[in-house]
Amino acid sequence: MLIDFNTIKEIKTPGMNGGTGEMSARMYMSDAGKIIPCRIHAGGSIGMHRHETSDDINYIISGNGKAICDGKEENLSAGTCHVCKKGSAHSIFNTGDEDLVMLTVVVER
């Protein structure tokens, strides 16, 4: 199966899950989960939220940030991957001057 994200409309979301700033994303959804190439713009964040039914995998392509998952802080940079397991709560912050570019994969289970 081919997913062409070039044909999926980019959506800009202010204050994702009660976070700050703005995020841009293109999203593919199915019953199994979601695939989301996204960017948290400078100064932005995704607010704290819980994953009740899924694992949330965030691979960092470029930029710098931090994740807080179940109270533990993790530094994010290109080539790192933050995983929020089912039942956990997390938030992600862009701590740099450029976009924090990620590929997020949400796996329902």
C-alpha positions in Angstrom: 0.0 0.0 0.0 1.3 3.4 -0.9 0.4 6.5 1.1 1.3 9.7 -0.7 1.4 12.5 1.9 1.9 15.0 -0.9 -1.8 14.5 -1.7 -3.1 14.9 1.9 -4.0 18.4 3.0 -1.8 19.9 5.7 -3.8 21.0 8.8 -2.5 23.7 11.1 -3.6 23.3 14.7 -3.2 25.9 17.4 -2.7 24.6 21.0 -2.8 20.9 20.3 -4.2 19.1 23.4 -4.0 22.3 25.3 -0.4 23.0 24.3 1.1 26.3 23.1 1.8 27.8 19.6 0.9 25.9 16.4 1.5 22.5 14.9 1.2 21.5 11.2 0.4 17.9 10.2 -0.7 15.6 7.4 -2.6 12.5 8.7 -3.3 9.1 7.4 -5.9 7.2 9.6 -7.1 3.6 9.6 -8.6 1.2 12.2 -5.0 0.1 13.1 -3.9 3.7 13.9 -2.4 6.8 12.4 0.7 7.9 10.5 1.4 11.6 10.9 4.3 13.6 9.5 4.2 16.8 11.6 6.0 19.9 12.7 5.7 21.7 16.0 6.7 25.3 15.2 9.2 27.2 17.3 7.8 28.0 20.8 5.0 25.4 20.4 4.0 22.3 22.3 1.6 19.5 22.4 -0.2 19.5 25.8 -0.2 16.7 28.3 -2.6 13.9 27.2 -3.0 10.2 27.9 -3.0 7.4 25.3 -5.8 5.1 26.6 -6.0 2.8 23.5 -2.7 3.2 21.7 1.1 3.4 21.7 2.4 6.8 20.3 5.8 6.6 18.6 7.5 9.9 17.7 10.6 9.7 15.5 12.5 13.0 15.4 13.6 14.1 11.9 15.0 17.5 12.8 15.0 20.2 15.4 15.2 20.0 19.2 12.7 19.4 21.9 11.8 17.6 25.0 9.1 15.1 25.9 7.7 14.5 29.4 6.1 11.0 29.8 4.8 9.8 33.1 6.9 12.5 34.8 10.1 11.6 33.1 11.8 14.2 30.9 13.6 13.2 27.7 15.6 15.3 25.3 14.7 15.0 21.7 16.9 15.6 18.6 17.3 14.2 15.1 17.5 10.5 15.2 15.9 10.0 18.6 12.5 8.3 19.1 10.1 9.0 22.0 7.6 6.3 22.7 4.5 6.9 24.9 3.0 3.4 25.7 -0.7 2.7 26.0 -1.9 4.0 29.3 0.8 6.6 29.7 0.5 10.4 29.5 2.9 12.7 27.7 3.6 16.1 26.2 6.1 17.3 23.7 7.8 20.7 23.5 9.8 22.4 20.8 12.8 23.9 22.7 14.6 25.1 19.6 14.5 28.1 17.2 13.4 25.9 14.2 10.5 23.5 13.6 10.6 20.2 15.6 9.9 17.8 12.7 8.6 14.3 13.6 7.0 11.3 12.1 4.4 10.1 14.6 2.9 6.6 14.3 -0.1 5.8 16.6 -0.6 2.0 17.0 -4.1 1.0 18.3 -4.0 -2.0 20.6 
